Every structure is written in C-alpha cells, then in structure tokens.
Amino acid sequence: MGGRRADRYRSEFRRQFPMVLAGSSVFALGLSVQGGTIIDSLPELIAQMGLDQNLRVSGQQVTIVGLASGPNFTISTVQAASVIYLMHFICRMHALIRDELRDGEGAQFVSCDWQISPDNFPLGVDGPMAALFSIAANSAANLRLVSGNLRVLTHYLHGDPGVDVCVSGNVKG
C-alpha cells in the first residue's frame, strides 16, 4: 500500500472509529501487524487452526481443497493470510473473554457463542475471503478452539464509513 493511501486510511479510521462506537456498549480492540509477519507465520497459523490438510500454500496463492461443503478454490496468499490471522486472533480473544465471564453466582461459563459479521471482503459474501473466513470459523468450532459457536453473519452496508478506503488498501491483495 502506498504511503499516502496508508496515511489516508489510518487518518480516516482514527476519525471514524470513535464516532461509530460513541455511546455504544461495544468492546473494540484495534491492532496493527505487518503483512510480511503474517505471511511468514501462515503455515503455523494454518496448522493451529486445524486446516493444514485443506490449505496448500504455494507462492502467491493458497488452494483450498478437500472440503465436503463445497468445491476447491484458490485465493491470494495475502488474502488468505489476512483471513487466517483474523480468525486466529478471534479464537484467542474468545478464550480470554470467555474465561472472564461469570454467571450471577460467580461461576465461569462453560461456553460462549459469538456472532461475527465480517463485512466488506473483496468480491462480497460470495468471494474467496468470505468463504475462507466461514471455513476457518467452522474449523475453530469443530476443533474446540473456542468453547461455543462462532456464527458468521455476512452482509454489506452501503455507505459504511471508510469502506472504500479500507477495502481498496488493506485486504485487496
């Protein structure tokens, strides 16, 4: 991503994010990681997500194979790395938050369901990033990487602040 585009994205995000969250009861956590670091860690992240039998990394592409839920497909390594890193992060945060949740008597919850809305992937809800996100969420639940369910709800909101800046620069790959 070019320097000006990155600066524009960061500036727009920093301006919009507090306004979007103002007055809501939403917990938000922002992070920034270098793309090269994620790509270098991709084989380990894939293994930890239990997807090493289904994701084949080869240079600039990742091929998703052997799924009962649909046909094989390919995705750029940059996009696959973004999706897998995001889901890995979600699993870690789910575990941390679930461990802090208590019922009215102070007992820890056994499970915690999350509904996740990954909006605005390139090519929309039918594109390869959205498909890989759903596959990774299902794998996380099936492997008990989360104690509960990760329900994936996808939709696109026209006029969402910062969408054009975010999608064109961050995960276009």
Secondary structure, DSSP 8 states (H G I E B T S, - for coil): --HHHHHHHHHHHHHHHHHHHTT-----------HHHHHHHHHHHHHHTT-TTTEEEETTEEEE---TTS--EEEEHHHHHHHHHHHHHHHHHHHHHHHH-B-TTS-B-S---EEE-----TTGGGSHHHHHHHHHHHHHHHTTSSSS-EEE-----TT-TTHHHHHHHTS--
